[in-house]
Amino acid sequence: MPVLKNVRDITDKPVLVHVVTHKGKGYAPAEASPDKYHGVARFDVVTGEQAKGKAGPPSFTKVFGQELIKRAERDPRIVGITAAMPSGTGMDLFAQAFPSGCSTSASPSSTR
């Protein structure tokens, strides 16, 4: 709270607050794969196995990832940065297409 109070009134320049979280604290399957348990469907609590959802329209995450790839194919200056949750943001698709153009907080920065 003190950090948020300190930055709340800064209006003359951009402010970045970096928050480090620990997903799945106390639940082993979520601690092992936090990106898979960020927003979950039904799952077996004992095994952690998630039920497959019904097929529907593509998710926002997938559409975002695909669109970012299309734009990066046209503009090599585009790089992707994600806060250690590539599959929850669509950046996993971008990282597969441009391995040296994607950085997460879990790996060093890179450019392509």
Backbone atoms as SQL, in Angstrom:
CREATE TABLE atoms (id INTEGER PRIMARY KEY, chain TEXT, resi INTEGER, resn TEXT, atom TEXT, x REAL, y REAL, z REAL);
INSERT INTO atoms VALUES
  (1, 'A', 1, 'MET', 'N', 0.812, -1.202, 0.000),
  (2, 'A', 1, 'MET', 'CA', 0.000, 0.000, 0.000),
  (3, 'A', 1, 'MET', 'C', 0.856, 1.268, 0.000),
  (4, 'A', 2, 'PRO', 'N', 1.963, 1.318, 0.738),
  (5, 'A', 2, 'PRO', 'CA', 2.764, 2.546, 0.694),
  (6, 'A', 2, 'PRO', 'C', 3.248, 2.886, -0.712),
  (7, 'A', 3, 'VAL', 'N', 3.624, 1.877, -1.488),
  (8, 'A', 3, 'VAL', 'CA', 4.094, 2.136, -2.856),
  (9, 'A', 3, 'VAL', 'C', 2.964, 2.734, -3.685),
  (10, 'A', 4, 'LEU', 'N', 1.785, 2.137, -3.609),
  (11, 'A', 4, 'LEU', 'CA', 0.659, 2.656, -4.383),
  (12, 'A', 4, 'LEU', 'C', 0.298, 4.071, -3.959),
  (13, 'A', 5, 'LYS', 'N', 0.359, 4.337, -2.672),
  (14, 'A', 5, 'LYS', 'CA', 0.081, 5.698, -2.192),
  (15, 'A', 5, 'LYS', 'C', 1.125, 6.682, -2.710),
  (16, 'A', 6, 'ASN', 'N', 2.389, 6.250, -2.774),
  (17, 'A', 6, 'ASN', 'CA', 3.451, 7.138, -3.251),
  (18, 'A', 6, 'ASN', 'C', 3.316, 7.469, -4.731),
  (19, 'A', 7, 'VAL', 'N', 2.881, 6.507, -5.545),
  (20, 'A', 7, 'VAL', 'CA', 2.802, 6.762, -6.982),
  (21, 'A', 7, 'VAL', 'C', 1.449, 7.328, -7.413),
  (22, 'A', 8, 'ARG', 'N', 0.476, 7.272, -6.536),
  (23, 'A', 8, 'ARG', 'CA', -0.888, 7.693, -6.873),
  (24, 'A', 8, 'ARG', 'C', -0.952, 9.118, -7.417),
  (25, 'A', 9, 'ASP', 'N', -0.176, 10.000, -6.873),
  (26, 'A', 9, 'ASP', 'CA', -0.292, 11.405, -7.245),
  (27, 'A', 9, 'ASP', 'C', 0.743, 11.880, -8.259),
  (28, 'A', 10, 'ILE', 'N', 1.547, 10.975, -8.793),
  (29, 'A', 10, 'ILE', 'CA', 2.525, 11.367, -9.810),
  (30, 'A', 10, 'ILE', 'C', 1.789, 11.541, -11.127),
  (31, 'A', 11, 'THR', 'N', 1.775, 12.755, -11.631),
  (32, 'A', 11, 'THR', 'CA', 1.025, 13.032, -12.860),
  (33, 'A', 11, 'THR', 'C', 1.899, 13.609, -13.962),
  (34, 'A', 12, 'ASP', 'N', 3.158, 13.926, -13.660),
  (35, 'A', 12, 'ASP', 'CA', 4.002, 14.583, -14.655),
  (36, 'A', 12, 'ASP', 'C', 4.845, 13.621, -15.477),
  (37, 'A', 13, 'LYS', 'N', 4.752, 12.300, -15.196),
  (38, 'A', 13, 'LYS', 'CA', 5.518, 11.310, -15.951),
  (39, 'A', 13, 'LYS', 'C', 4.875, 9.939, -15.796),
  (40, 'A', 14, 'PRO', 'N', 5.156, 9.040, -16.728),
  (41, 'A', 14, 'PRO', 'CA', 4.613, 7.678, -16.604),
  (42, 'A', 14, 'PRO', 'C', 5.201, 6.975, -15.383),
  (43, 'A', 15, 'VAL', 'N', 4.417, 6.101, -14.798),
  (44, 'A', 15, 'VAL', 'CA', 4.857, 5.341, -13.629),
  (45, 'A', 15, 'VAL', 'C', 4.602, 3.858, -13.898),
  (46, 'A', 16, 'LEU', 'N', 5.600, 3.052, -13.604),
  (47, 'A', 16, 'LEU', 'CA', 5.460, 1.604, -13.745),
  (48, 'A', 16, 'LEU', 'C', 5.629, 0.994, -12.366),
  (49, 'A', 17, 'VAL', 'N', 4.643, 0.221, -11.959),
  (50, 'A', 17, 'VAL', 'CA', 4.726, -0.506, -10.695),
  (51, 'A', 17, 'VAL', 'C', 4.862, -1.979, -11.048),
  (52, 'A', 18, 'HIS', 'N', 5.976, -2.582, -10.675),
  (53, 'A', 18, 'HIS', 'CA', 6.238, -3.991, -10.975),
  (54, 'A', 18, 'HIS', 'C', 5.819, -4.820, -9.771),
  (55, 'A', 19, 'VAL', 'N', 4.848, -5.698, -9.978),
  (56, 'A', 19, 'VAL', 'CA', 4.328, -6.527, -8.898),
  (57, 'A', 19, 'VAL', 'C', 4.691, -7.980, -9.184),
  (58, 'A', 20, 'VAL', 'N', 5.313, -8.631, -8.228),
  (59, 'A', 20, 'VAL', 'CA', 5.672, -10.036, -8.363),
  (60, 'A', 20, 'VAL', 'C', 4.668, -10.844, -7.551),
  (61, 'A', 21, 'THR', 'N', 4.017, -11.795, -8.211),
  (62, 'A', 21, 'THR', 'CA', 3.027, -12.621, -7.532),
  (63, 'A', 21, 'THR', 'C', 3.470, -14.074, -7.557),
  (64, 'A', 22, 'HIS', 'N', 2.864, -14.870, -6.734),
  (65, 'A', 22, 'HIS', 'CA', 3.136, -16.310, -6.700),
  (66, 'A', 22, 'HIS', 'C', 1.800, -17.024, -6.860),
  (67, 'A', 23, 'LYS', 'N', 1.568, -17.538, -8.059),
  (68, 'A', 23, 'LYS', 'CA', 0.298, -18.201, -8.355),
  (69, 'A', 23, 'LYS', 'C', 0.230, -19.585, -7.730),
  (70, 'A', 24, 'GLY', 'N', -0.925, -19.966, -7.288),
  (71, 'A', 24, 'GLY', 'CA', -1.166, -21.325, -6.821),
  (72, 'A', 24, 'GLY', 'C', -0.576, -21.672, -5.475),
  (73, 'A', 25, 'LYS', 'N', -0.281, -20.690, -4.683),
  (74, 'A', 25, 'LYS', 'CA', 0.370, -20.934, -3.391),
  (75, 'A', 25, 'LYS', 'C', -0.367, -22.009, -2.592),
  (76, 'A', 26, 'GLY', 'N', 0.337, -23.117, -2.312),
  (77, 'A', 26, 'GLY', 'CA', -0.239, -24.187, -1.513),
  (78, 'A', 26, 'GLY', 'C', -0.936, -25.276, -2.310),
  (79, 'A', 27, 'TYR', 'N', -1.088, -25.105, -3.618),
  (80, 'A', 27, 'TYR', 'CA', -1.723, -26.130, -4.450),
  (81, 'A', 27, 'TYR', 'C', -0.689, -26.573, -5.481),
  (82, 'A', 28, 'ALA', 'N', -0.089, -27.737, -5.266),
  (83, 'A', 28, 'ALA', 'CA', 1.057, -28.200, -6.053),
  (84, 'A', 28, 'ALA', 'C', 0.860, -28.134, -7.571),
  (85, 'A', 29, 'PRO', 'N', -0.271, -28.620, -8.125),
  (86, 'A', 29, 'PRO', 'CA', -0.412, -28.531, -9.590),
  (87, 'A', 29, 'PRO', 'C', -0.352, -27.087, -10.106),
  (88, 'A', 30, 'ALA', 'N', -0.930, -26.151, -9.372),
  (89, 'A', 30, 'ALA', 'CA', -0.911, -24.748, -9.793),
  (90, 'A', 30, 'ALA', 'C', 0.471, -24.133, -9.605),
  (91, 'A', 31, 'GLU', 'N', 1.185, -24.527, -8.563),
  (92, 'A', 31, 'GLU', 'CA', 2.540, -24.019, -8.367),
  (93, 'A', 31, 'GLU', 'C', 3.458, -24.516, -9.487),
  (94, 'A', 32, 'ALA', 'N', 3.226, -25.744, -9.964),
  (95, 'A', 32, 'ALA', 'CA', 4.051, -26.319, -11.030),
  (96, 'A', 32, 'ALA', 'C', 3.729, -25.711, -12.399),
  (97, 'A', 33, 'SER', 'N', 2.477, -25.319, -12.631),
  (98, 'A', 33, 'SER', 'CA', 2.049, -24.735, -13.914),
  (99, 'A', 33, 'SER', 'C', 1.137, -23.547, -13.663),
  (100, 'A', 34, 'PRO', 'N', 1.672, -22.445, -13.138),
  (101, 'A', 34, 'PRO', 'CA', 0.813, -21.316, -12.781),
  (102, 'A', 34, 'PRO', 'C', 0.032, -20.733, -13.947),
  (103, 'A', 35, 'ASP', 'N', 0.589, -20.769, -15.163),
  (104, 'A', 35, 'ASP', 'CA', -0.121, -20.205, -16.311),
  (105, 'A', 35, 'ASP', 'C', -1.380, -20.991, -16.643),
  (106, 'A', 36, 'LYS', 'N', -1.393, -22.288, -16.361),
  (107, 'A', 36, 'LYS', 'CA', -2.569, -23.111, -16.649),
  (108, 'A', 36, 'LYS', 'C', -3.667, -22.932, -15.602),
  (109, 'A', 37, 'TYR', 'N', -3.351, -22.351, -14.476),
  (110, 'A', 37, 'TYR', 'CA', -4.331, -22.191, -13.403),
  (111, 'A', 37, 'TYR', 'C', -4.673, -20.728, -13.135),
  (112, 'A', 38, 'HIS', 'N', -4.353, -19.861, -14.073),
  (113, 'A', 38, 'HIS', 'CA', -4.675, -18.444, -13.878),
  (114, 'A', 38, 'HIS', 'C', -6.184, -18.222, -13.969),
  (115, 'A', 39, 'GLY', 'N', -6.779, -18.764, -14.977),
  (116, 'A', 39, 'GLY', 'CA', -8.227, -18.737, -15.157),
  (117, 'A', 39, 'GLY', 'C', -8.624, -20.134, -15.583),
  (118, 'A', 40, 'VAL', 'N', -9.242, -20.877, -14.727),
  (119, 'A', 40, 'VAL', 'CA', -9.438, -22.298, -14.992),
  (120, 'A', 40, 'VAL', 'C', -10.883, -22.670, -15.290),
  (121, 'A', 41, 'ALA', 'N', -10.988, -23.763, -16.038),
  (122, 'A', 41, 'ALA', 'CA', -12.283, -24.415, -16.237),
  (123, 'A', 41, 'ALA', 'C', -12.423, -25.422, -15.101),
  (124, 'A', 42, 'ARG', 'N', -13.417, -26.248, -15.169),
  (125, 'A', 42, 'ARG', 'CA', -13.548, -27.312, -14.162),
  (126, 'A', 42, 'ARG', 'C', -12.302, -28.174, -14.164),
  (127, 'A', 43, 'PHE', 'N', -11.890, -28.623, -12.983),
  (128, 'A', 43, 'PHE', 'CA', -10.744, -29.515, -12.916),
  (129, 'A', 43, 'PHE', 'C', -10.851, -30.418, -11.695),
  (130, 'A', 44, 'ASP', 'N', -10.133, -31.539, -11.780),
  (131, 'A', 44, 'ASP', 'CA', -10.088, -32.497, -10.680),
  (132, 'A', 44, 'ASP', 'C', -9.112, -31.972, -9.634),
  (133, 'A', 45, 'VAL', 'N', -9.592, -31.697, -8.436),
  (134, 'A', 45, 'VAL', 'CA', -8.766, -31.104, -7.392),
  (135, 'A', 45, 'VAL', 'C', -7.616, -32.014, -6.987),
  (136, 'A', 46, 'VAL', 'N', -7.830, -33.324, -6.992),
  (137, 'A', 46, 'VAL', 'CA', -6.794, -34.267, -6.575),
  (138, 'A', 46, 'VAL', 'C', -5.666, -34.343, -7.601),
  (139, 'A', 47, 'THR', 'N', -6.010, -34.497, -8.892),
  (140, 'A', 47, 'THR', 'CA', -4.981, -34.662, -9.925),
  (141, 'A', 47, 'THR', 'C', -4.573, -33.352, -10.583),
  (142, 'A', 48, 'GLY', 'N', -5.448, -32.364, -10.523),
  (143, 'A', 48, 'GLY', 'CA', -5.179, -31.101, -11.202),
  (144, 'A', 48, 'GLY', 'C', -5.548, -31.115, -12.673),
  (145, 'A', 49, 'GLU', 'N', -6.043, -32.244, -13.177),
  (146, 'A', 49, 'GLU', 'CA', -6.396, -32.358, -14.582),
  (147, 'A', 49, 'GLU', 'C', -7.615, -31.497, -14.894),
  (148, 'A', 50, 'GLN', 'N', -7.474, -30.665, -15.929),
  (149, 'A', 50, 'GLN', 'CA', -8.554, -29.764, -16.310),
  (150, 'A', 50, 'GLN', 'C', -9.455, -30.414, -17.348),
  (151, 'A', 51, 'ALA', 'N', -10.760, -30.169, -17.223),
  (152, 'A', 51, 'ALA', 'CA', -11.739, -30.687, -18.186),
  (153, 'A', 51, 'ALA', 'C', -11.643, -29.862, -19.464),
  (154, 'A', 52, 'LYS', 'N', -11.787, -30.514, -20.583),
  (155, 'A', 52, 'LYS', 'CA', -11.793, -29.808, -21.869),
  (156, 'A', 52, 'LYS', 'C', -13.113, -29.075, -22.033),
  (157, 'A', 53, 'GLY', 'N', -13.037, -27.817, -22.431),
  (158, 'A', 53, 'GLY', 'CA', -14.243, -27.034, -22.659),
  (159, 'A', 53, 'GLY', 'C', -14.840, -27.313, -24.021),
  (160, 'A', 54, 'LYS', 'N', -16.069, -26.883, -24.218),
  (161, 'A', 54, 'LYS', 'CA', -16.725, -27.021, -25.512),
  (162, 'A', 54, 'LYS', 'C', -16.050, -26.099, -26.516),
  (163, 'A', 55, 'ALA', 'N', -15.995, -26.546, -27.763),
  (164, 'A', 55, 'ALA', 'CA', -15.418, -25.718, -28.814),
  (165, 'A', 55, 'ALA', 'C', -16.299, -24.497, -29.022),
  (166, 'A', 56, 'GLY', 'N', -15.678, -23.374, -29.216),
  (167, 'A', 56, 'GLY', 'CA', -16.414, -22.137, -29.435),
  (168, 'A', 56, 'GLY', 'C', -15.576, -21.204, -30.285),
  (169, 'A', 57, 'PRO', 'N', -15.893, -19.940, -30.293),
  (170, 'A', 57, 'PRO', 'CA', -15.086, -18.993, -31.067),
  (171, 'A', 57, 'PRO', 'C', -13.688, -18.904, -30.462),
  (172, 'A', 58, 'PRO', 'N', -12.705, -18.448, -31.246),
  (173, 'A', 58, 'PRO', 'CA', -11.348, -18.330, -30.701),
  (174, 'A', 58, 'PRO', 'C', -11.321, -17.340, -29.537),
  (175, 'A', 59, 'SER', 'N', -10.445, -17.606, -28.603),
  (176, 'A', 59, 'SER', 'CA', -10.331, -16.731, -27.434),
  (177, 'A', 59, 'SER', 'C', -9.669, -15.416, -27.816),
  (178, 'A', 60, 'PHE', 'N', -9.868, -14.401, -27.007),
  (179, 'A', 60, 'PHE', 'CA', -9.196, -13.121, -27.191),
  (180, 'A', 60, 'PHE', 'C', -7.692, -13.341, -27.204),
  (181, 'A', 61, 'THR', 'N', -7.217, -14.211, -26.307),
  (182, 'A', 61, 'THR', 'CA', -5.791, -14.495, -26.200),
  (183, 'A', 61, 'THR', 'C', -5.229, -15.008, -27.519),
  (184, 'A', 62, 'LYS', 'N', -5.913, -15.953, -28.143),
  (185, 'A', 62, 'LYS', 'CA', -5.453, -16.520, -29.415),
  (186, 'A', 62, 'LYS', 'C', -5.505, -15.483, -30.526),
  (187, 'A', 63, 'VAL', 'N', -6.582, -14.726, -30.591),
  (188, 'A', 63, 'VAL', 'CA', -6.722, -13.695, -31.625),
  (189, 'A', 63, 'VAL', 'C', -5.615, -12.656, -31.474),
  (190, 'A', 64, 'PHE', 'N', -5.346, -12.236, -30.242),
  (191, 'A', 64, 'PHE', 'CA', -4.282, -11.263, -29.989),
  (192, 'A', 64, 'PHE', 'C', -2.930, -11.811, -30.447),
  (193, 'A', 65, 'GLY', 'N', -2.613, -13.044, -30.057),
  (194, 'A', 65, 'GLY', 'CA', -1.342, -13.651, -30.436),
  (195, 'A', 65, 'GLY', 'C', -1.183, -13.741, -31.948),
  (196, 'A', 66, 'GLN', 'N', -2.225, -14.169, -32.631),
  (197, 'A', 66, 'GLN', 'CA', -2.171, -14.292, -34.096),
  (198, 'A', 66, 'GLN', 'C', -2.016, -12.928, -34.772),
  (199, 'A', 67, 'GLU', 'N', -2.716, -11.942, -34.272),
  (200, 'A', 67, 'GLU', 'CA', -2.625, -10.602, -34.859),
  (201, 'A', 67, 'GLU', 'C', -1.238, -10.001, -34.627),
  (202, 'A', 68, 'LEU', 'N', -0.678, -10.217, -33.450),
  (203, 'A', 68, 'LEU', 'CA', 0.660, -9.712, -33.160),
  (204, 'A', 68, 'LEU', 'C', 1.688, -10.348, -34.102),
  (205, 'A', 69, 'ILE', 'N', 1.539, -11.632, -34.376),
  (206, 'A', 69, 'ILE', 'CA', 2.432, -12.312, -35.317),
  (207, 'A', 69, 'ILE', 'C', 2.317, -11.683, -36.700),
  (208, 'A', 70, 'LYS', 'N', 1.096, -11.450, -37.171),
  (209, 'A', 70, 'LYS', 'CA', 0.896, -10.844, -38.493),
  (210, 'A', 70, 'LYS', 'C', 1.590, -9.482, -38.575),
  (211, 'A', 71, 'ARG', 'N', 1.425, -8.695, -37.536),
  (212, 'A', 71, 'ARG', 'CA', 2.031, -7.359, -37.547),
  (213, 'A', 71, 'ARG', 'C', 3.556, -7.435, -37.480),
  (214, 'A', 72, 'ALA', 'N', 4.081, -8.366, -36.680),
  (215, 'A', 72, 'ALA', 'CA', 5.531, -8.523, -36.553),
  (216, 'A', 72, 'ALA', 'C', 6.158, -9.043, -37.839),
  (217, 'A', 73, 'GLU', 'N', 5.407, -9.796, -38.620),
  (218, 'A', 73, 'GLU', 'CA', 5.905, -10.251, -39.913),
  (219, 'A', 73, 'GLU', 'C', 6.115, -9.078, -40.858),
  (220, 'A', 74, 'ARG', 'N', 5.315, -8.030, -40.687),
  (221, 'A', 74, 'ARG', 'CA', 5.430, -6.833, -41.525),
  (222, 'A', 74, 'ARG', 'C', 6.385, -5.798, -40.942),
  (223, 'A', 75, 'ASP', 'N', 6.588, -5.822, -39.622),
  (224, 'A', 75, 'ASP', 'CA', 7.417, -4.808, -38.967),
  (225, 'A', 75, 'ASP', 'C', 8.398, -5.472, -38.003),
  (226, 'A', 76, 'PRO', 'N', 9.662, -5.630, -38.400),
  (227, 'A', 76, 'PRO', 'CA', 10.642, -6.329, -37.577),
  (228, 'A', 76, 'PRO', 'C', 11.016, -5.598, -36.283),
  (229, 'A', 77, 'ARG', 'N', 10.548, -4.372, -36.104),
  (230, 'A', 77, 'ARG', 'CA', 10.834, -3.654, -34.853),
  (231, 'A', 77, 'ARG', 'C', 9.965, -4.132, -33.700),
  (232, 'A', 78, 'ILE', 'N', 8.902, -4.878, -33.999),
  (233, 'A', 78, 'ILE', 'CA', 7.985, -5.325, -32.957),
  (234, 'A', 78, 'ILE', 'C', 8.620, -6.439, -32.143),
  (235, 'A', 79, 'VAL', 'N', 8.582, -6.267, -30.842),
  (236, 'A', 79, 'VAL', 'CA', 9.021, -7.306, -29.908),
  (237, 'A', 79, 'VAL', 'C', 7.882, -7.527, -28.917),
  (238, 'A', 80, 'GLY', 'N', 7.906, -8.663, -28.251),
  (239, 'A', 80, 'GLY', 'CA', 6.867, -8.973, -27.282),
  (240, 'A', 80, 'GLY', 'C', 7.455, -9.111, -25.890),
  (241, 'A', 81, 'ILE', 'N', 6.782, -8.558, -24.921),
  (242, 'A', 81, 'ILE', 'CA', 7.195, -8.668, -23.526),
  (243, 'A', 81, 'ILE', 'C', 5.981, -9.111, -22.728),
  (244, 'A', 82, 'THR', 'N', 6.148, -10.128, -21.917),
  (245, 'A', 82, 'THR', 'CA', 5.054, -10.598, -21.086),
  (246, 'A', 82, 'THR', 'C', 5.549, -10.860, -19.674),
  (247, 'A', 83, 'ALA', 'N', 4.666, -10.752, -18.745),
  (248, 'A', 83, 'ALA', 'CA', 5.013, -10.918, -17.331),
  (249, 'A', 83, 'ALA', 'C', 4.957, -12.386, -16.921),
  (250, 'A', 84, 'ALA', 'N', 5.815, -13.196, -17.525),
  (251, 'A', 84, 'ALA', 'CA', 5.972, -14.606, -17.160),
  (252, 'A', 84, 'ALA', 'C', 4.704, -15.432, -17.301),
  (253, 'A', 85, 'MET', 'N', 3.808, -15.017, -18.155),
  (254, 'A', 85, 'MET', 'CA', 2.583, -15.784, -18.368),
  (255, 'A', 85, 'MET', 'C', 2.260, -15.821, -19.857),
  (256, 'A', 86, 'PRO', 'N', 3.172, -16.365, -20.667),
  (257, 'A', 86, 'PRO', 'CA', 2.974, -16.308, -22.115),
  (258, 'A', 86, 'PRO', 'C', 1.687, -16.958, -22.607),
  (259, 'A', 87, 'SER', 'N', 1.304, -18.109, -22.079),
  (260, 'A', 87, 'SER', 'CA', 0.110, -18.774, -22.612),
  (261, 'A', 87, 'SER', 'C', -1.171, -18.069, -22.200),
  (262, 'A', 88, 'GLY', 'N', -1.139, -17.302, -21.147),
  (263, 'A', 88, 'GLY', 'CA', -2.328, -16.573, -20.715),
  (264, 'A', 88, 'GLY', 'C', -2.508, -15.246, -21.402),
  (265, 'A', 89, 'THR', 'N', -1.520, -14.849, -22.218),
  (266, 'A', 89, 'THR', 'CA', -1.589, -13.564, -22.888),
  (267, 'A', 89, 'THR', 'C', -1.507, -13.656, -24.401),
  (268, 'A', 90, 'GLY', 'N', -1.323, -14.860, -24.926),
  (269, 'A', 90, 'GLY', 'CA', -1.167, -15.044, -26.363),
  (270, 'A', 90, 'GLY', 'C', 0.273, -14.907, -26.816),
  (271, 'A', 91, 'MET', 'N', 1.156, -14.584, -25.890),
  (272, 'A', 91, 'MET', 'CA', 2.558, -14.404, -26.247),
  (273, 'A', 91, 'MET', 'C', 3.267, -15.726, -26.506),
  (274, 'A', 92, 'ASP', 'N', 2.681, -16.849, -26.086),
  (275, 'A', 92, 'ASP', 'CA', 3.289, -18.144, -26.394),
  (276, 'A', 92, 'ASP', 'C', 3.312, -18.370, -27.902),
  (277, 'A', 93, 'LEU', 'N', 2.259, -17.951, -28.597),
  (278, 'A', 93, 'LEU', 'CA', 2.208, -18.075, -30.057),
  (279, 'A', 93, 'LEU', 'C', 3.282, -17.199, -30.703),
  (280, 'A', 94, 'PHE', 'N', 3.408, -15.969, -30.193),
  (281, 'A', 94, 'PHE', 'CA', 4.415, -15.035, -30.707),
  (282, 'A', 94, 'PHE', 'C', 5.819, -15.584, -30.458),
  (283, 'A', 95, 'ALA', 'N', 6.053, -16.144, -29.275),
  (284, 'A', 95, 'ALA', 'CA', 7.368, -16.692, -28.934),
  (285, 'A', 95, 'ALA', 'C', 7.731, -17.869, -29.829),
  (286, 'A', 96, 'GLN', 'N', 6.737, -18.665, -30.227),
  (287, 'A', 96, 'GLN', 'CA', 7.006, -19.772, -31.148),
  (288, 'A', 96, 'GLN', 'C', 7.387, -19.246, -32.531),
  (289, 'A', 97, 'ALA', 'N', 6.721, -18.190, -32.966),
  (290, 'A', 97, 'ALA', 'CA', 6.985, -17.624, -34.288),
  (291, 'A', 97, 'ALA', 'C', 8.272, -16.801, -34.311),
  (292, 'A', 98, 'PHE', 'N', 8.557, -16.100, -33.216),
  (293, 'A', 98, 'PHE', 'CA', 9.727, -15.225, -33.117),
  (294, 'A', 98, 'PHE', 'C', 10.454, -15.477, -31.791),
  (295, 'A', 99, 'PRO', 'N', 11.175, -16.592, -31.684),
  (296, 'A', 99, 'PRO', 'CA', 11.807, -16.941, -30.399),
  (297, 'A', 99, 'PRO', 'C', 12.734, -15.862, -29.847),
  (298, 'A', 100, 'SER', 'N', 13.441, -15.157, -30.711),
  (299, 'A', 100, 'SER', 'CA', 14.348, -14.128, -30.199),
  (300, 'A', 100, 'SER', 'C', 13.662, -12.778, -30.050),
  (301, 'A', 101, 'GLY', 'N', 12.371, -12.707, -30.384),
  (302, 'A', 101, 'GLY', 'CA', 11.650, -11.442, -30.289),
  (303, 'A', 101, 'GLY', 'C', 10.657, -11.407, -29.161),
  (304, 'A', 102, 'CYS', 'N', 10.762, -12.370, -28.244),
  (305, 'A', 102, 'CYS', 'CA', 9.827, -12.424, -27.133),
  (306, 'A', 102, 'CYS', 'C', 10.595, -12.564, -25.837),
  (307, 'A', 103, 'SER', 'N', 10.212, -11.786, -24.850),
  (308, 'A', 103, 'SER', 'CA', 10.871, -11.835, -23.555),
  (309, 'A', 103, 'SER', 'C', 9.820, -11.933, -22.459),
  (310, 'A', 104, 'THR', 'N', 10.100, -12.752, -21.454),
  (311, 'A', 104, 'THR', 'CA', 9.245, -12.816, -20.277),
  (312, 'A', 104, 'THR', 'C', 10.087, -12.431, -19.084),
  (313, 'A', 105, 'SER', 'N', 9.445, -12.134, -17.993),
  (314, 'A', 105, 'SER', 'CA', 10.207, -11.781, -16.794),
  (315, 'A', 105, 'SER', 'C', 10.970, -12.979, -16.257),
  (316, 'A', 106, 'ALA', 'N', 10.684, -14.178, -16.794),
  (317, 'A', 106, 'ALA', 'CA', 11.393, -15.379, -16.367),
  (318, 'A', 106, 'ALA', 'C', 12.644, -15.621, -17.210),
  (319, 'A', 107, 'SER', 'N', 12.839, -14.813, -18.252),
  (320, 'A', 107, 'SER', 'CA', 14.027, -14.986, -19.085),
  (321, 'A', 107, 'SER', 'C', 14.619, -13.614, -19.394),
  (322, 'A', 108, 'PRO', 'N', 15.882, -13.569, -19.802),
  (323, 'A', 108, 'PRO', 'CA', 16.497, -12.260, -20.092),
  (324, 'A', 108, 'PRO', 'C', 15.839, -11.596, -21.293),
  (325, 'A', 109, 'SER', 'N', 15.919, -10.291, -21.339),
  (326, 'A', 109, 'SER', 'CA', 15.368, -9.534, -22.465),
  (327, 'A', 109, 'SER', 'C', 16.088, -9.905, -23.738),
  (328, 'A', 110, 'SER', 'N', 15.362, -9.856, -24.814),
  (329, 'A', 110, 'SER', 'CA', 15.969, -10.140, -26.109),
  (330, 'A', 110, 'SER', 'C', 15.321, -9.270, -27.157),
  (331, 'A', 111, 'THR', 'N', 16.002, -9.093, -28.231),
  (332, 'A', 111, 'THR', 'CA', 15.446, -8.370, -29.382),
  (333, 'A', 111, 'THR', 'C', 15.712, -9.199, -30.613),
  (334, 'A', 112, 'ARG', 'N', 14.996, -8.903, -31.656),
  (335, 'A', 112, 'ARG', 'CA', 15.260, -9.648, -32.889),
  (336, 'A', 112, 'ARG', 'C', 15.674, -8.687, -33.952);
